[in-house]
Amino acid sequence: MSRRRGNVETTVFVTVGTTSFDDLITEVNKPLFHAALWCIGYRQLVIQFGDGIVEPESPSFESVRDAARYSKMFVDANVKPLSIDSFRFKSDLDLEFSSSSLVISHGGAGTCLRALTPGGLRRLIVVINETLMGNHQEELAEALAEGRHAIVTTPSKLLTLLCDEPGGCKFPGKLSSSKISELLRPQVRPADAGFTSFQRGSPERLLEYLETRLKT
């Protein structure tokens, strides 16, 4: 699909990195994922899905509305599927990161660094790939949550997280886990939602910080 520029505030970027993460893309394809993000305030969805077998697809209008009704928490009568752009790989993802206010990502260090810099511009949800052996990504994600930089979850808990039922997820510092929709609302600046940003334009500080966290 071709990449269209959308409103930065209402755009979500999902990225799996250089390999595959079919469990994540499967969740992203579900009607409830679209209903939840629509009702939080997002309208565009950009997906980088690597070399996975599962490809992004848009659910029907009817299935998204049914999912919203079934969840019993969404009241937007105009709820509909998000507008989707998707691709497997690109040599440069700067446009995708700069054009989004929410990133949902695997736990790769490089991806987290790009999502969090410049600081204070976007929120990050790290989704742990539980199929990986010796999962250093999980250690990194937990360090980011402890530092109040990201929310951490797994594919099976992503939808309940977005529906304000975040049991088992890791939240930044002392942020309230009972109002995830408020933490992610695009009209609220990340800092006002309680997230801590890194110094603008200093990725070296992020790498140094992560290395320190992982050694403790």
N, CA, C and O of each residue as an XYZ file, in Angstrom:
864
protein
N       0.839     -1.188      0.000
C       0.000      0.000      0.000
C       0.878      1.242      0.000
O       1.975      1.224      0.558
N       0.421      2.291     -0.602
C       1.214      3.508     -0.667
C       1.119      4.271      0.643
O       0.114      4.213      1.351
N       2.180      4.977      0.941
C       2.235      5.755      2.178
C       1.588      7.110      1.971
O       1.986      7.867      1.086
N       0.588      7.415      2.790
C      -0.061      8.716      2.722
C       0.261      9.488      3.991
O       0.334      8.917      5.079
N       0.451     10.772      3.841
C       0.681     11.605      5.020
C      -0.654     11.870      5.712
O      -1.622     12.287      5.076
N      -0.694     11.625      7.012
C      -1.896     11.895      7.773
C      -1.603     12.898      8.875
O      -0.499     13.435      8.963
N      -2.585     13.141      9.701
C      -2.407     14.009     10.847
C      -1.493     13.317     11.844
O      -1.791     12.213     12.299
N      -0.373     13.963     12.189
C       0.595     13.348     13.096
C      -0.053     12.966     14.412
O       0.205     11.883     14.937
N      -0.895     13.843     14.955
C      -1.495     13.593     16.259
C      -2.376     12.355     16.269
O      -2.542     11.733     17.318
N      -2.936     11.986     15.144
C      -3.883     10.870     15.127
C      -3.345      9.652     14.385
O      -4.126      8.810     13.942
N      -2.034      9.543     14.244
C      -1.423      8.432     13.514
C      -0.679      7.498     14.458
O       0.076      7.939     15.325
N      -0.906      6.196     14.272
C      -0.212      5.143     15.017
C       0.737      4.427     14.066
O       0.352      4.081     12.950
N       1.959      4.205     14.495
C       2.937      3.455     13.710
C       3.244      2.149     14.429
O       3.733      2.155     15.559
N       2.957      1.030     13.771
C       3.279     -0.303     14.285
C       4.475     -0.827     13.512
O       4.458     -0.834     12.281
N       5.515     -1.266     14.212
C       6.715     -1.753     13.536
C       7.258     -3.006     14.214
O       7.300     -3.094     15.442
N       7.676     -3.977     13.392
C       8.179     -5.255     13.917
C       9.672     -5.423     13.699
O      10.250     -6.411     14.151
N      10.311     -4.477     13.014
C      11.749     -4.582     12.799
C      12.106     -5.379     11.562
O      11.351     -5.416     10.591
N      13.266     -6.016     11.607
C      13.830     -6.642     10.409
C      13.400     -8.081     10.203
O      13.713     -8.661      9.164
N      12.689     -8.687     11.159
C      12.297    -10.088     11.001
C      10.780    -10.192     10.879
O      10.190     -9.592      9.980
N      10.150    -10.939     11.763
C       8.693    -11.083     11.726
C       8.157    -11.094     13.148
O       8.870    -11.426     14.095
N       6.897    -10.728     13.279
C       6.218    -10.751     14.572
C       4.738    -10.965     14.282
O       3.912    -10.076     14.489
N       4.419    -12.168     13.797
C       3.057    -12.457     13.354
C       2.033    -12.336     14.480
O       0.891    -11.941     14.243
N       2.438    -12.675     15.704
C       1.493    -12.575     16.820
C       1.021    -11.135     17.014
O      -0.142    -10.901     17.342
N       1.908    -10.185     16.817
C       1.527     -8.774     16.953
C       0.622     -8.343     15.811
O      -0.403     -7.703     16.045
N       0.985     -8.683     14.579
C       0.170     -8.273     13.429
C      -1.217     -8.901     13.500
O      -2.197     -8.279     13.089
N      -1.313    -10.125     14.016
C      -2.616    -10.767     14.188
C      -3.516     -9.936     15.092
O      -4.704     -9.778     14.811
N      -2.959     -9.407     16.170
C      -3.748     -8.568     17.080
C      -4.126     -7.244     16.430
O      -5.238     -6.749     16.611
N      -3.195     -6.677     15.675
C      -3.437     -5.398     15.004
C      -4.557     -5.518     13.973
O      -5.255     -4.542     13.701
N      -4.730     -6.696     13.406
C      -5.772     -6.911     12.398
C      -7.173     -7.045     12.991
O      -8.155     -6.999     12.250
N      -7.285     -7.204     14.281
C      -8.584     -7.486     14.891
C      -9.468     -6.234     14.960
O      -8.970     -5.128     15.171
N     -10.773     -6.415     14.784
C     -11.696     -5.273     14.841
C     -11.607     -4.487     16.144
O     -11.735     -3.263     16.136
N     -11.389     -5.177     17.264
C     -11.341     -4.484     18.545
C     -10.136     -3.555     18.643
O     -10.216     -2.516     19.298
N      -9.026     -3.905     18.006
C      -7.856     -3.027     17.976
C      -8.220     -1.705     17.313
O      -7.885     -0.633     17.817
N      -8.905     -1.790     16.183
C      -9.319     -0.583     15.462
C     -10.341      0.214     16.269
O     -10.256      1.440     16.344
N     -11.305     -0.481     16.872
C     -12.332      0.212     17.654
C     -11.719      0.948     18.839
O     -12.085      2.087     19.129
N     -10.783      0.288     19.523
C     -10.168      0.897     20.703
C      -9.386      2.151     20.335
O      -9.536      3.192     20.974
N      -8.549      2.049     19.304
C      -7.737      3.203     18.922
C      -8.593      4.336     18.361
O      -8.299      5.508     18.596
N      -9.652      3.993     17.620
C     -10.552      5.032     17.116
C     -11.160      5.813     18.282
O     -11.194      7.043     18.262
N     -11.632      5.098     19.286
C     -12.306      5.762     20.400
C     -11.334      6.507     21.307
O     -11.737      7.435     22.008
N     -10.067      6.121     21.305
C      -9.053      6.880     22.034
C      -8.748      8.179     21.295
O      -8.386      9.181     21.912
N      -8.897      8.157     19.954
C      -8.695      9.385     19.194
C      -7.820      9.268     17.969
O      -7.498     10.277     17.343
N      -7.423      8.042     17.609
C      -6.550      7.857     16.443
C      -7.373      7.550     15.197
O      -8.484      7.027     15.282
N      -6.804      7.887     14.029
C      -7.520      7.712     12.775
C      -6.696      7.011     11.692
O      -7.272      6.387     10.800
N      -5.375      7.097     11.747
C      -4.517      6.480     10.733
C      -3.623      5.429     11.384
O      -3.197      5.575     12.529
N      -3.348      4.365     10.625
C      -2.515      3.266     11.106
C      -1.501      2.914     10.029
O      -1.874      2.552      8.913
N      -0.223      3.018     10.362
C       0.863      2.661      9.454
C       1.556      1.430     10.033
O       1.935      1.424     11.205
N       1.724      0.386      9.217
C       2.237     -0.889      9.715
C       3.434     -1.341      8.901
O       3.340     -1.487      7.682
N       4.551     -1.562      9.563
C       5.733     -2.196      8.963
C       5.758     -3.620      9.494
O       5.962     -3.826     10.690
N       5.551     -4.618      8.615
C       5.338     -5.980      9.088
C       6.431     -6.970      8.709
O       6.238     -8.176      8.856
N       7.575     -6.491      8.224
C       8.733     -7.354      8.019
C       8.474     -8.517      7.083
O       7.734     -8.394      6.107
N       9.098     -9.657      7.392
C       8.941    -10.819      6.519
C       7.953    -11.828      7.087
O       8.067    -13.027      6.832
N       6.993    -11.347      7.850
C       5.995    -12.222      8.452
C       5.044    -12.832      7.444
O       4.895    -12.343      6.324
N       4.406    -13.906      7.862
C       3.398    -14.578      7.039
C       2.071    -13.828      7.106
O       1.371    -13.704      6.100
N       1.730    -13.336      8.279
C       0.481    -12.594      8.469
C       0.645    -11.173      7.935
O       1.542    -10.445      8.361
N      -0.217    -10.784      7.008
C      -0.160     -9.447      6.428
C      -1.271     -8.566      7.001
O      -2.335     -9.069      7.361
N      -1.034     -7.270      7.085
C      -2.064     -6.357      7.594
C      -3.303     -6.370      6.704
O      -3.206     -6.463      5.480
N      -4.448     -6.277      7.332
C      -5.703     -6.181      6.592
C      -6.688     -5.345      7.391
O      -6.637     -5.295      8.620
N      -7.577     -4.697      6.673
C      -8.551     -3.831      7.323
C      -9.822     -4.612      7.630
O     -10.383     -5.238      6.731
N     -10.291     -4.590      8.874
C     -11.551     -5.257      9.196
C     -12.726     -4.484      8.612
O     -12.584     -3.320      8.238
N     -13.860     -5.116      8.537
C     -15.044     -4.466      7.982
C     -15.606     -3.434      8.961
O     -15.358     -3.494     10.165
N     -16.369     -2.487      8.411
C     -17.025     -1.494      9.255
C     -17.915     -2.185     10.288
O     -17.920     -1.819     11.463
N     -18.666     -3.190      9.833
C     -19.605     -3.862     10.722
C     -18.892     -4.557     11.875
O     -19.359     -4.510     13.013
N     -17.757     -5.205     11.585
C     -17.052     -5.928     12.642
C     -16.455     -4.976     13.672
O     -16.406     -5.300     14.859
N     -15.999     -3.802     13.228
C     -15.443     -2.818     14.162
C     -16.545     -2.248     15.050
O     -16.347     -2.082     16.254
N     -17.689     -1.953     14.473
C     -18.797     -1.431     15.275
C     -19.308     -2.485     16.249
O     -19.641     -2.169     17.392
N     -19.370     -3.735     15.798
C     -19.789     -4.815     16.694
C     -18.803     -4.983     17.846
O     -19.204     -5.212     18.987
N     -17.510     -4.866     17.540
C     -16.491     -4.990     18.584
C     -16.627     -3.869     19.606
O     -16.470     -4.093     20.807
N     -16.920     -2.661     19.126
C     -17.091     -1.527     20.035
C     -18.293     -1.739     20.950
O     -18.232     -1.450     22.146
N     -19.376     -2.241     20.384
C     -20.563     -2.493     21.204
C     -20.302     -3.605     22.210
O     -20.722     -3.515     23.364
N     -19.619     -4.638     21.782
C     -19.361     -5.789     22.646
C     -18.477     -5.407     23.823
O     -18.635     -5.943     24.919
N     -17.554     -4.489     23.603
C     -16.625     -4.097     24.666
C     -17.322     -3.325     25.782
O     -16.825     -3.267     26.906
N     -18.474     -2.733     25.468
C     -19.294     -2.001     26.439
C     -18.602     -0.758     27.011
O     -19.029     -0.224     28.034
N     -17.539     -0.302     26.354
C     -16.865      0.885     26.879
C     -16.794      2.007     25.861
O     -16.442      3.136     26.207
N     -17.122      1.714     24.613
C     -16.978      2.721     23.574
C     -18.340      3.308     23.227
O     -19.309      2.575     23.030
N     -18.404      4.618     23.154
C     -19.687      5.287     22.939
C     -19.719      6.074     21.638
O     -20.712      6.738     21.345
N     -18.650      6.010     20.854
C     -18.587      6.756     19.600
C     -19.398      6.027     18.535
O     -18.999      4.964     18.059
N     -20.526      6.599     18.169
C     -21.400      5.963     17.185
C     -20.779      5.943     15.800
O     -21.221      5.185     14.937
N     -19.759      6.766     15.572
C     -19.126      6.852     14.259
C     -17.884      5.981     14.132
O     -17.134      6.110     13.164
N     -17.659      5.099     15.097
C     -16.457      4.273     15.088
C     -16.342      3.495     13.778
O     -17.333      2.977     13.264
N     -15.130      3.422     13.251
C     -14.890      2.725     11.989
C     -13.441      2.243     11.952
O     -12.651      2.632     12.812
N     -13.072      1.411     10.983
C     -11.677      0.970     10.874
C     -10.749      2.151     10.627
O     -11.121      3.117      9.961
N      -9.546      2.067     11.166
C      -8.551      3.092     10.895
C      -8.103      2.998      9.443
O      -8.138      1.923      8.845
N      -7.686      4.110      8.885
C      -7.093      4.125      7.548
C      -5.718      3.470      7.622
O      -4.898      3.854      8.456
N      -5.451      2.483      6.759
C      -4.227      1.681      6.858
C      -3.288      1.927      5.686
O      -3.713      1.985      4.532
N      -1.996      2.072      6.004
C      -0.906      1.969      5.038
C       0.052      0.926      5.586
O       0.338      0.924      6.783
N       0.555      0.038      4.733
C       1.451     -1.002      5.227
C       2.548     -1.312      4.224
O       2.395     -1.078      3.025
N       3.644     -1.836      4.722
C       4.780     -2.227      3.888
C       5.645     -3.193      4.692
O       5.566     -3.252      5.919
N       6.474     -3.948      3.968
C       7.354     -4.905      4.650
C       8.613     -4.229      5.170
O       8.917     -4.310      6.360
N       9.337     -3.569      4.294
C      10.601     -2.944      4.676
C      10.760     -1.607      3.963
O      10.215     -1.390      2.881
N      11.516     -0.722      4.591
C      11.983      0.513      3.973
C      13.385      0.784      4.491
O      13.724      0.435      5.622
N      14.188      1.406      3.651
C      15.552      1.715      4.075
C      15.588      2.833      5.109
O      16.551      2.948      5.867
N      14.555      3.649      5.143
C      14.520      4.794      6.052
C      13.110      4.943      6.615
O      12.150      5.104      5.861
N      12.985      4.889      7.942
C      11.680      4.999      8.588
C      11.483      6.343      9.285
O      10.584      6.489     10.114
N      12.311      7.308      8.955
C      12.204      8.614      9.611
C      10.819      9.230      9.422
O      10.268      9.807     10.359
N      10.253      9.114      8.222
C       8.936      9.684      7.961
C       7.879      9.025      8.836
O       7.003      9.696      9.381
N       7.968      7.705      8.967
C       6.970      6.982      9.752
C       7.022      7.381     11.229
O       5.986      7.587     11.861
N       8.226      7.485     11.766
C       8.341      7.884     13.169
C       7.901      9.334     13.371
O       7.165      9.639     14.309
N       8.353     10.217     12.496
C       8.040     11.638     12.667
C       6.574     11.945     12.397
O       6.073     12.987     12.819
N       5.877     11.042     11.695
C       4.478     11.274     11.342
C       3.510     10.577     12.290
O       2.329     10.441     11.968
N       3.984     10.135     13.450
C       3.117      9.423     14.387
C       3.253      9.992     15.794
O       4.293     10.542     16.155
N       2.199      9.853     16.576
C       2.258     10.260     17.983
C       2.186      9.065     18.920
O       2.343      9.217     20.131
N       1.949      7.865     18.364
C       1.979      6.623     19.135
C       2.706      5.570     18.318
O       2.374      5.339     17.155
N       3.705      4.930     18.928
C       4.432      3.835     18.291
C       4.166      2.563     19.080
O       4.326      2.534     20.301
N       3.760      1.512     18.378
C       3.593      0.183     18.966
C       4.645     -0.695     18.323
O       4.620     -0.908     17.110
N       5.574     -1.209     19.123
C       6.793     -1.764     18.550
C       7.232     -3.043     19.242
O       6.870     -3.306     20.389
N       8.022     -3.834     18.519
C       8.812     -4.890     19.148
C       9.846     -4.205     20.043
O       9.942     -2.978     20.053
N      10.615     -4.993     20.790
C      11.498     -4.396     21.782
C      12.919     -4.166     21.342
O      13.811     -4.105     22.187
N      13.168     -4.036     20.055
C      14.522     -3.793     19.585
C      15.050     -2.451     20.060
O      14.324     -1.458     20.064
N      16.327     -2.421     20.465
C      16.908     -1.195     21.015
C      16.893     -0.060     20.006
O      16.586      1.079     20.358
N      17.223     -0.357     18.750
C      17.256      0.684     17.735
C      15.896      1.304     17.503
O      15.780      2.518     17.338
N      14.862      0.469     17.489
C      13.510      0.977     17.278
C      13.052      1.825     18.453
O      12.451      2.883     18.263
N      13.331      1.366     19.665
C      12.957      2.140     20.851
C      13.652      3.493     20.846
O      13.049      4.507     21.196
N      14.913      3.508     20.452
C      15.671      4.756     20.404
C      15.031      5.741     19.441
O      14.906      6.926     19.750
N      14.629      5.257     18.284
C      14.029      6.141     17.285
C      12.652      6.618     17.726
O      12.258      7.747     17.434
N      11.927      5.765     18.424
C      10.598      6.162     18.890
C      10.666      7.224     19.980
O       9.771      8.063     20.089
N      11.717      7.192     20.783
C      11.813      8.075     21.941
C      12.612      9.347     21.699
O      12.695     10.201     22.582
N      13.200      9.484     20.516
C      13.947     10.707     20.208
C      13.443     11.302     18.887
O      13.141     10.558     17.954
N      13.349     12.630     18.801
C      13.511     13.600     19.888
C      12.497     13.366     21.009
O      11.391     12.880     20.772
N      12.887     13.715     22.209
C      12.066     13.418     23.367
C      10.764     14.189     23.417
O      10.667     15.315     22.928
N       9.753     13.553     24.024
C       8.497     14.233     24.299
C       7.529     14.342     23.150
O       6.512     15.026     23.270
N       7.814     13.681     22.022
C       6.949     13.832     20.851
C       5.940     12.707     20.680
O       4.889     12.913     20.073
N       6.240     11.519     21.205
C       5.333     10.397     20.982
C       5.389      9.409     22.136
O       6.350      9.372     22.904
N       4.342      8.618     22.235
C       4.267      7.559     23.236
C       4.766      6.259     22.624
O       4.728      6.074     21.408
N       5.237      5.359     23.488
C       5.754      4.076     23.018
C       5.127      2.942     23.813
O       5.182      2.925     25.042
N       4.528      1.988     23.093
C       4.102      0.719     23.680
C       5.026     -0.355     23.132
O       5.068     -0.583     21.923
N       5.764     -1.013     24.011
C       6.654     -2.098     23.607
C       5.918     -3.415     23.793
O       5.439     -3.717     24.886
N       5.828     -4.200     22.722
C       5.155     -5.495     22.762
C       6.227     -6.584     22.733
O       6.978     -6.698     21.764
N       6.290     -7.372     23.786
C       7.330     -8.383     23.922
C       7.022     -9.593     23.047
O       5.910    -10.121     23.070
N       8.013    -10.023     22.282
C       7.892    -11.244     21.484
C       8.279    -12.422     22.367
O       9.462    -12.694     22.571
N       7.283    -13.112     22.882
C       7.518    -14.185     23.850
C       8.103    -15.438     23.222
O       8.484    -16.364     23.938
N       8.181    -15.486     21.906
C       8.732    -16.672     21.240
C      10.249    -16.626     21.133
O      10.869    -17.621     20.759
N      10.856    -15.489     21.456
C      12.305    -15.367     21.345
C      12.995    -16.028     22.526
O      12.536    -15.921     23.663
N      14.095    -16.709     22.255
C      14.899    -17.321     23.301
C      15.936    -16.309     23.790
O      16.455    -15.514     23.007
N      16.237    -16.346     25.111
C      17.208    -15.400     25.645
C      16.783    -13.982     25.345
O      17.530    -13.215     24.739
N      15.574    -13.634     25.774
C      14.922    -12.410     25.315
C      15.473    -11.159     26.000
O      14.948    -10.718     27.022
N      16.534    -10.596     25.426
C      17.086     -9.354     25.957
C      16.149     -8.180     25.697
O      16.231     -7.154     26.372
N      15.254     -8.333     24.713
C      14.292     -7.265     24.450
C      13.384     -7.044     25.651
O      12.984     -5.914     25.933
N      13.061     -8.121     26.359
C      12.210     -7.986     27.539
C      12.928     -7.204     28.637
O      12.312     -6.388     29.322
N      14.224     -7.450     28.807
C      15.000     -6.711     29.801
C      15.027     -5.223     29.453
O      14.873     -4.366     30.323
N      15.222     -4.939     28.181
C      15.235     -3.548     27.728
C      13.886     -2.892     27.973
O      13.816     -1.767     28.468
N      12.811     -3.598     27.624
C      11.467     -3.044     27.783
C      11.164     -2.751     29.246
O      10.584     -1.713     29.564
N      11.550     -3.650     30.129
C      11.304     -3.434     31.550
C      12.081     -2.222     32.062
O      11.589     -1.474     32.906
N      13.298     -2.033     31.546
C      14.084     -0.857     31.926
C      13.393      0.425     31.473
O      13.393      1.424     32.193
N      12.805      0.396     30.283
C      12.090      1.574     29.782
C      10.853      1.868     30.620
O      10.544      3.029     30.887
N      10.142      0.817     31.037
C       8.966      1.017     31.882
C       9.364      1.584     33.238
O       8.706      2.485     33.756
N      10.436      1.058     33.810
C      10.898      1.548     35.112
C      11.309      3.014     35.034
O      11.146      3.765     35.996
N      11.839      3.410     33.887
C      12.244      4.800     33.709
C      11.129      5.724     33.267
O      11.379      6.900     33.004
N       9.890      5.219     33.178
C       8.709      6.002     32.794
C       8.787      6.474     31.343
O       8.354      7.579     31.018
N       9.340      5.632     30.479
C       9.477      5.989     29.075
C       8.538      5.208     28.158
O       8.289      5.642     27.033
N       8.011      4.073     28.605
C       7.198      3.229     27.729
C       6.256      2.369     28.552
O       6.471      2.138     29.741
N       5.208      1.903     27.891
C       4.314      0.887     28.434
C       4.713     -0.437     27.804
O       5.019     -0.486     26.613
N       4.714     -1.501     28.580
C       5.167     -2.805     28.096
C       4.036     -3.817     28.216
O       3.364     -3.896     29.245
N       3.834     -4.591     27.150
C       2.795     -5.606     27.161
C       3.217     -6.767     26.272
O       4.350     -6.800     25.792
N       2.330     -7.706     26.051
C       2.551     -8.844     25.158
C       1.434     -8.862     24.123
O       0.424     -8.183     24.309
N       1.583     -9.618     23.037
C       0.516     -9.642     22.031
C      -0.839    -10.032     22.604
O      -1.855     -9.434     22.247
N      -0.868    -11.019     23.481
C      -2.142    -11.503     24.005
C      -2.825    -10.502     24.931
O      -4.024    -10.617     25.189
N      -2.073     -9.519     25.434
C      -2.637     -8.539     26.364
C      -2.788     -7.149     25.755
O      -3.236     -6.220     26.427
N      -2.418     -7.006     24.491
C      -2.460     -5.682     23.866
C      -3.875     -5.128     23.798
O      -4.094     -3.959     24.114
N      -4.832     -5.942     23.395
C      -6.200     -5.446     23.245
C      -6.832     -5.113     24.586
O      -7.535     -4.110     24.705
N      -6.592     -5.943     25.603
C      -7.146     -5.622     26.913
C      -6.500     -4.359     27.473
O      -7.142     -3.595     28.194
N      -5.233     -4.142     27.140
C      -4.558     -2.901     27.538
C      -5.269     -1.694     26.947
O      -5.560     -0.732     27.658
N      -5.549     -1.741     25.651
C      -6.197     -0.617     24.975
C      -7.634     -0.417     25.436
O      -8.198      0.665     25.273
N      -8.222     -1.456     26.010
C      -9.603     -1.372     26.490
C      -9.676     -1.096     27.988
O     -10.679     -1.398     28.633
N      -8.605     -0.518     28.540
C      -8.571     -0.133     29.950
C      -8.686     -1.321     30.894
O      -9.222     -1.193     31.995
N      -8.183     -2.481     30.465
C      -8.115     -3.645     31.341
C      -6.688     -4.193     31.283
O      -6.459     -5.285     30.761
N      -5.730     -3.433     31.819
C      -4.319     -3.707     31.566
C      -3.640     -4.660     32.539
O      -2.472     -4.455     32.869
N      -4.323     -5.683     33.004
C      -3.716     -6.609     33.940
C      -2.469     -7.271     33.371
O      -2.479     -7.759     32.241
N      -1.396     -7.287     34.155
C      -0.167     -7.948     33.737
C       0.753     -7.106     32.886
O       1.841     -7.562     32.536
N       0.354     -5.880     32.535
C       1.210     -5.008     31.739
C       2.081     -4.164     32.666
O       1.759     -3.972     33.839
N       3.180     -3.668     32.126
C       4.106     -2.855     32.915
C       3.976     -1.400     32.485
O       4.062     -1.074     31.301
N       3.765     -0.530     33.473
C       3.546      0.884     33.203
C       4.715      1.720     33.702
O       5.418      1.327     34.633
N       4.919      2.873     33.078
C       6.008      3.747     33.501
C       5.829      4.234     34.936
O       4.839      4.891     35.258
N       6.780      3.912     35.780
C       6.792      4.444     37.134
C       5.478      4.267     37.858
O       4.981      3.149     37.990
N       4.902      5.384     38.335
C       3.680      5.339     39.126
C       2.453      5.751     38.326
O       1.434      6.126     38.906
N       2.541      5.687     37.009
C       1.379      6.050     36.206
C       0.211      5.133     36.528
O       0.393      3.942     36.782
N      -0.987      5.696     36.515
C      -2.180      4.902     36.777
C      -2.460      3.976     35.607
O      -2.546      4.422     34.463
N      -2.601      2.691     35.891
C      -2.897      1.737     34.829
C      -4.391      1.614     34.575
O      -4.809      0.851     33.704
N      -5.208      2.359     35.329
C      -6.657      2.227     35.199
C      -7.241      3.134     34.129
O      -8.422      3.015     33.804
N      -6.442      4.037     33.576
C      -6.943      4.973     32.575
C      -5.985      5.029     31.397
O      -5.494      6.097     31.032
N      -5.725      3.873     30.808
C      -4.779      3.809     29.699
C      -5.255      4.664     28.538
O      -4.437      5.266     27.842
N      -6.566      4.728     28.316
C      -7.074      5.528     27.203
C      -6.722      7.000     27.378
O      -6.516      7.708     26.393
N      -6.651      7.468     28.625
C      -6.260      8.857     28.870
C      -4.763      9.046     28.653
O      -4.341     10.083     28.141
N      -3.955      8.055     29.036
C      -2.509      8.146     28.849
C      -2.140      8.200     27.373
O      -1.156      8.834     26.993
N      -2.938      7.528     26.542
C      -2.614      7.416     25.122
C      -3.343      8.429     24.254
O      -3.068      8.519     23.058
N      -4.248      9.179     24.817
C      -5.046     10.108     24.014
C      -4.134     11.097     23.289
O      -3.313     11.757     23.927
N      -4.267     11.211     21.955
C      -3.317     12.027     21.192
C      -3.346     13.508     21.534
O      -2.367     14.215     21.294
N      -4.449     13.989     22.089
C      -4.532     15.408     22.423
C      -3.742     15.757     23.688
O      -3.525     16.933     23.982
N      -3.316     14.743     24.430
C      -2.567     14.957     25.671
C      -1.082     14.746     25.397
O      -0.689     13.696     24.888
N      -0.259     15.729     25.730
C       1.176     15.594     25.522
C       1.723     14.460     26.381
O       1.265     14.275     27.509
N       2.702     13.687     25.872
C       3.274     12.593     26.661
C       3.709     13.031     28.053
O       3.481     12.310     29.025
N       4.330     14.197     28.163
C       4.788     14.671     29.473
C       3.612     14.916     30.413
O       3.702     14.635     31.608
N       2.507     15.438     29.876
C       1.329     15.694     30.700
C       0.657     14.393     31.131
O      -0.041     14.357     32.144
N       0.869     13.322     30.358
C       0.323     12.015     30.709
C       1.207     11.285     31.714
O       0.832     10.227     32.220
N       2.385     11.847     32.005
C       3.259     11.249     33.002
C       4.475     10.538     32.467
O       5.250      9.971     33.237
N       4.658     10.557     31.150
C       5.828      9.917     30.565
C       7.051     10.823     30.713
O       6.934     12.047     30.666
N       8.207     10.222     30.888
C       9.466     10.953     30.975
C      10.189     10.842     29.647
O      10.357      9.741     29.122
N      10.617     11.963     29.100
C      11.293     11.950     27.803
C      12.792     12.049     27.980
O      13.282     12.399     29.054
N      13.519     11.737     26.913
C      14.958     11.923     26.890
C      15.265     13.310     26.348
O      14.424     13.941     25.708
N      16.474     13.774     26.609
C      16.863     15.096     26.129
C      16.767     15.136     24.615
O      17.259     14.242     23.927
N      16.141     16.162     24.110
C      15.911     16.299     22.672
C      17.227     16.232     21.895
O      18.181     16.950     22.192
N      17.252     15.351     20.893
C      18.382     15.272     19.986
C      19.627     14.637     20.570
O      20.723     14.866     20.060
N      19.492     13.833     21.641
C      20.663     13.212     22.259
C      20.488     11.700     22.361
O      20.343     11.184     23.469
N      20.497     10.976     21.251
C      20.342      9.524     21.309
C      21.457      8.842     22.076
O      21.258      7.754     22.616
N      22.647      9.472     22.135
C      23.745      8.869     22.877
C      23.383      8.740     24.356
O      23.766      7.771     25.011
N      22.648      9.717     24.875
C      22.218      9.655     26.273
C      21.265      8.498     26.493
O      21.292      7.861     27.546
N      20.422      8.219     25.508
C      19.506      7.092     25.610
C      20.267      5.778     25.660
O      19.988      4.930     26.507
N      21.228      5.604     24.758
C      22.003      4.370     24.746
C      22.762      4.190     26.058
O      22.809      3.089     26.607
N      23.353      5.267     26.555
C      24.083      5.191     27.821
C      23.143      4.816     28.962
O      23.484      4.011     29.830
N      21.961      5.410     28.943
C      20.969      5.118     29.977
C      20.542      3.650     29.932
O      20.476      2.985     30.966
N      20.255      3.151     28.730
C      19.813      1.771     28.597
C      20.887      0.797     29.043
O      20.592     -0.191     29.715
N      22.122      1.066     28.676
C      23.211      0.196     29.095
C      23.329      0.161     30.613
O      23.569     -0.894     31.200
N      23.160      1.320     31.247
C      23.230      1.386     32.705
C      22.092      0.601     33.336
O      22.301     -0.138     34.298
N      20.896      0.759     32.800
C      19.735      0.049     33.333
C      19.910     -1.463     33.229
O      19.605     -2.192     34.173
N      20.395     -1.931     32.097
C      20.510     -3.363     31.864
C      21.609     -3.998     32.701
O      21.619     -5.215     32.883
N      22.530     -3.199     33.209
C      23.618     -3.736     34.030
C      23.268     -3.765     35.511
O      23.993     -4.359     36.309
N      22.156     -3.125     35.884
C      21.787     -3.067     37.298
C      20.940     -4.255     37.694
O      20.538     -4.368     38.852
